[in-house]
Protein backbone atom coordinates (compact mmCIF):
# COMPACT_ATOMS: atom_id res chain seq x y z
CA UNK A 1 0.00 0.00 0.00
CA UNK A 2 1.23 3.48 -0.78
CA UNK A 3 2.12 5.99 1.89
CA UNK A 4 -0.82 7.98 3.22
CA UNK A 5 -1.15 11.57 2.02
CA UNK A 6 -0.36 13.83 4.98
CA UNK A 7 -3.40 16.05 4.24
CA UNK A 8 -5.72 13.43 5.69
CA UNK A 9 -6.00 13.50 9.49
CA UNK A 10 -9.33 11.66 9.81
CA UNK A 11 -11.04 8.71 8.18
CA UNK A 12 -14.79 8.61 7.62
CA UNK A 13 -15.90 5.03 6.86
CA UNK A 14 -19.15 4.75 4.90
CA UNK A 15 -21.12 1.48 4.86
CA UNK A 16 -23.08 0.24 1.85
CA UNK A 17 -26.32 0.94 3.69
CA UNK A 18 -25.33 4.49 4.59
CA UNK A 19 -24.09 5.17 1.07
CA UNK A 20 -27.32 3.89 -0.45
CA UNK A 21 -29.37 6.06 1.92
CA UNK A 22 -27.22 9.12 1.13
CA UNK A 23 -27.68 8.51 -2.62
CA UNK A 24 -31.44 8.24 -2.15
CA UNK A 25 -31.38 11.51 -0.18
CA UNK A 26 -29.53 13.10 -3.11
CA UNK A 27 -32.18 11.74 -5.49
CA UNK A 28 -34.93 13.31 -3.36
CA UNK A 29 -33.12 16.65 -3.45
CA UNK A 30 -32.69 16.43 -7.20
CA UNK A 31 -36.35 15.51 -7.65
CA UNK A 32 -37.34 18.66 -5.70
CA UNK A 33 -35.39 20.77 -8.20
CA UNK A 34 -37.84 19.56 -10.80
CA UNK A 35 -35.60 19.57 -13.87
CA UNK A 36 -36.44 16.94 -16.45
CA UNK A 37 -32.97 15.54 -17.07
CA UNK A 38 -32.43 13.55 -20.25
CA UNK A 39 -29.30 11.77 -19.09
CA UNK A 40 -26.92 11.10 -16.26
CA UNK A 41 -23.21 11.41 -16.76
CA UNK A 42 -21.29 9.44 -14.14
CA UNK A 43 -17.75 10.50 -13.37
CA UNK A 44 -15.90 7.18 -13.43
CA UNK A 45 -15.05 5.45 -11.25
CA UNK A 46 -16.45 6.93 -8.03
CA UNK A 47 -19.61 8.25 -9.64
CA UNK A 48 -20.67 4.91 -11.12
CA UNK A 49 -22.40 3.52 -8.03
CA UNK A 50 -24.29 6.69 -7.05
CA UNK A 51 -25.25 7.24 -10.70
CA UNK A 52 -26.84 3.78 -10.83
CA UNK A 53 -28.82 4.41 -7.65
CA UNK A 54 -29.92 7.89 -8.71
CA UNK A 55 -30.81 6.71 -12.23
CA UNK A 56 -33.11 4.13 -10.70
CA UNK A 57 -34.70 6.58 -8.26
CA UNK A 58 -35.24 9.29 -10.90
CA UNK A 59 -36.18 6.79 -13.63
CA UNK A 60 -33.45 7.98 -15.98
CA UNK A 61 -32.35 5.35 -18.52
CA UNK A 62 -29.68 7.20 -20.50
CA UNK A 63 -26.39 6.93 -18.60
CA UNK A 64 -23.01 7.90 -19.97
CA UNK A 65 -19.58 8.23 -18.38
CA UNK A 66 -16.73 10.64 -18.37
CA UNK A 67 -13.43 9.26 -17.12
CA UNK A 68 -10.96 11.51 -15.32
CA UNK A 69 -8.11 9.95 -13.39
CA UNK A 70 -6.31 11.73 -10.58
CA UNK A 71 -6.47 9.55 -7.45
CA UNK A 72 -4.20 6.81 -6.28
CA UNK A 73 -4.50 5.26 -2.83
CA UNK A 74 -4.97 8.27 -0.53
CA UNK A 75 -3.24 10.78 -2.77
CA UNK A 76 -4.05 12.98 -5.71
CA UNK A 77 -1.88 13.26 -8.76
CA UNK A 78 -2.16 15.06 -12.08
CA UNK A 79 -5.62 14.86 -13.64
CA UNK A 80 -5.94 13.08 -16.96
CA UNK A 81 -9.07 12.78 -19.14
CA UNK A 82 -9.36 9.13 -20.20
CA UNK A 83 -12.81 9.37 -21.81
CA UNK A 84 -14.62 12.52 -22.86
CA UNK A 85 -18.36 12.92 -23.24
CA UNK A 86 -20.14 14.65 -26.10
CA UNK A 87 -23.55 16.17 -26.60
CA UNK A 88 -25.78 18.89 -25.25
CA UNK A 89 -25.18 19.49 -21.58
CA UNK A 90 -28.32 21.54 -20.90
CA UNK A 91 -30.41 18.65 -19.55
CA UNK A 92 -27.55 16.52 -18.25
CA UNK A 93 -27.03 15.54 -14.64
CA UNK A 94 -23.40 14.93 -13.67
CA UNK A 95 -23.01 12.54 -10.72
CA UNK A 96 -19.93 11.84 -8.61
CA UNK A 97 -19.40 10.31 -5.21
CA UNK A 98 -17.32 13.19 -3.88
CA UNK A 99 -15.97 16.60 -4.76
CA UNK A 100 -12.64 17.03 -2.96
CA UNK A 101 -10.23 19.66 -4.26
CA UNK A 102 -12.43 20.42 -7.26
CA UNK A 103 -9.82 19.48 -9.88
CA UNK A 104 -11.99 16.82 -11.52
CA UNK A 105 -15.15 18.93 -11.15
CA UNK A 106 -13.51 21.85 -12.99
CA UNK A 107 -12.49 19.62 -15.89
CA UNK A 108 -15.95 18.07 -16.24
CA UNK A 109 -17.78 21.38 -15.83
CA UNK A 110 -15.68 22.81 -18.68
CA UNK A 111 -16.80 19.89 -20.86
CA UNK A 112 -20.46 20.28 -19.84
CA UNK A 113 -20.95 23.89 -18.72
CA UNK A 114 -24.76 23.86 -18.64
CA UNK A 115 -25.10 20.60 -16.69
CA UNK A 116 -26.25 20.20 -13.10
CA UNK A 117 -23.39 18.84 -10.99
CA UNK A 118 -24.38 16.69 -7.98
CA UNK A 119 -22.26 14.77 -5.51
CA UNK A 120 -23.04 12.68 -2.48
CA UNK A 121 -20.23 14.19 -0.39
CA UNK A 122 -18.47 17.55 -0.64
CA UNK A 123 -15.36 19.03 0.91
CA UNK A 124 -14.95 22.80 1.37
CA UNK A 125 -12.41 23.29 -1.46
CA UNK A 126 -14.66 21.63 -4.06
CA UNK A 127 -18.10 22.51 -2.69
CA UNK A 128 -18.48 25.76 -4.71
CA UNK A 129 -18.27 23.70 -7.91
CA UNK A 130 -21.31 21.57 -7.04
CA UNK A 131 -24.93 22.49 -7.56
CA UNK A 132 -26.28 19.88 -5.15
CA UNK A 133 -24.70 17.63 -2.50
CA UNK A 134 -25.84 15.80 0.63
CA UNK A 135 -23.06 15.73 3.23
CA UNK A 136 -20.10 18.02 3.78
CA UNK A 137 -16.95 16.62 5.36
CA UNK A 138 -13.79 18.44 6.36
CA UNK A 139 -10.98 18.85 3.86
CA UNK A 140 -8.63 16.72 5.97
CA UNK A 141 -11.01 13.73 6.03
CA UNK A 142 -10.45 10.65 3.90
CA UNK A 143 -13.79 9.05 3.02
CA UNK A 144 -13.47 5.28 3.05
CA UNK A 145 -16.10 4.13 0.56
CA UNK A 146 -17.58 0.63 0.87
CA UNK A 147 -16.04 -0.50 -2.44
CA UNK A 148 -12.60 0.35 -1.05
CA UNK A 149 -12.95 -1.75 2.09
CA UNK A 150 -14.20 -5.12 3.21
CA UNK A 151 -16.69 -5.62 6.00
CA UNK A 152 -15.40 -7.39 9.06
CA UNK A 153 -16.21 -7.47 12.73
CA UNK A 154 -13.86 -5.25 14.64
CA UNK A 155 -14.31 -4.36 18.28
CA UNK A 156 -13.42 -0.74 18.87
CA UNK A 157 -13.61 0.92 22.26
CA UNK A 158 -16.28 3.61 22.49
CA UNK A 159 -14.98 7.16 22.19
CA UNK A 160 -15.97 7.82 25.82
CA UNK A 161 -13.71 4.95 26.98
CA UNK A 162 -10.79 6.31 24.98
CA UNK A 163 -11.28 9.73 26.50
CA UNK A 164 -11.25 8.27 30.05
CA UNK A 165 -7.97 6.50 29.27
CA UNK A 166 -6.41 9.80 28.16
CA UNK A 167 -7.64 11.56 31.33
CA UNK A 168 -5.87 8.97 33.51
CA UNK A 169 -2.52 9.77 31.89
N, C-alpha and C positions, 0 to 999 in steps of 0.2 A: 504494500500500500504506500502511496506517496505521502510525503510529509504534509501535515495539516497547514493550511494557510493561516498565518498569524492574525488575520483580521477577525477570525471567528472565535469568540470567547464562550459562546453558549451553543447548545444543540437543542433543537426543538423536534422531537420525534413525532411523526404523524402516522396514525394507524390507517388501515384501509377504510375502516368504518368512518373515522373522522374525516378522511379525505373525501369520501363519497358524500357525506353530509355537507361538507363545505362546498363541494361542486354543485350540489342541489340548491344550496343557499344562493350561490352565484347565478344559477339558472332562474331562480325566483326573482332576483334583482334585475336580471336582463329582461325577463318577461314584463316586469313593471315599466320598463323603458318604453315598451310597446313597438319597437322597430320590427318590421317584417324582414328579417335577414334572409338572404337567398342562399348563403353558404357560410360555413365555418372554415376558417383557416387555422389549423393547429400548428404551433411552433414545435417542431420535432427536436428533441424527443420528449421533453417534459410536458408539453401541451397535448400529447396524444391521449392520455387517459382522461384528463378533464374534458377534452373536446368530445370524446365518445359519450361521456355522461351527459354533458350539456346538449349534445345533438339529440340524444334520446329524449331528454326532458323538454326541449323546445321543438321537437319533431322536425328537425332539420336533417335532410338526407344528403345534401351535397357537402362533402368534406374534402378539403384539400390540405396540403402541408407545405410549409416553408421550412427549410432546414438551415439553421445557423448554428455553428459549433464554436463554443468558447470555453466550456467547462471541462476540467478534468476532475479527478477526485479532490474535492475541497479547494480548488483553486480556479482562477479564471485566467485564460490566456488571450491571445489575439482572436478576434471574431472572424469567422470565415463563412461565407454563404455557400452552402453545399447544394441547395435546390431553391430556385426562385419560384415565385408564383405570379401568374399573369391574370389579367382580366380587370373588370371594373371593381373598384374597392368600395363603392358607395354603400352597398347593402351587404358588406362582408363583416363577419364577426371574427376577430383574431382572438385565439384562446391560448394561454400559456399557464403553466402551473405557478410561476413565480416571476416577478420582476425584481431584480436585485440591484445592480448598478445602473441598469437602463441601457447598456450597450446593445444587447440584442433587440430590445424594444425600439430603439432609435433606427436601427437598420430596417426592421420590418415596417415601421411606420413610414419610412421614406418610400418603401415599395408600394405601400397601400395607404396613402395619406388620408383618405376619406373613410377608412374603416373604423369600427368600434373595437377598442383594445381592452380585453378583460382578462384578469388573472385571478387565481384563487388567493394567492398570498402576495403581499407587496412590502418592500423595504423602502425606507425614506428616500434613498437616492434615486430609485426608479419610479416611485409612486406618481410623480407628476406626469409621467408618460402613459399612465393607464387612464381609461375612462371609467372602469368599474373594477372593483376588487372586493374581497370579503374580509380578509384578516391582514392586519399590518404587524410585522415583526421587526425587531431592531436590526440595524445594519450588521451588527456583529454576531448575529444568530445564523447558524447553519441549520437549514431545515432538512431533516432526515426523512425523506419520502419513503412510503412503504415498499416501493419497487427497488429501493437501494438498501434494504435491510431484510432480515429474516425474523419472523416471529419466534420468540423463545421465552420460556418462563425465566424470569430473573428477579430474585428478591432484592429489593432496594429499600434501605431504611427510609422511613418518612422524613421529610425535610425537618420537622420539629425535632426528631431524634438527633439529626446531624447538628442542629443548632445547639442542643443541650450538650453534646460532646464538645463543641467549640467553647462553650461557656465554662466548662470544667478545666480547660487548659490554662 
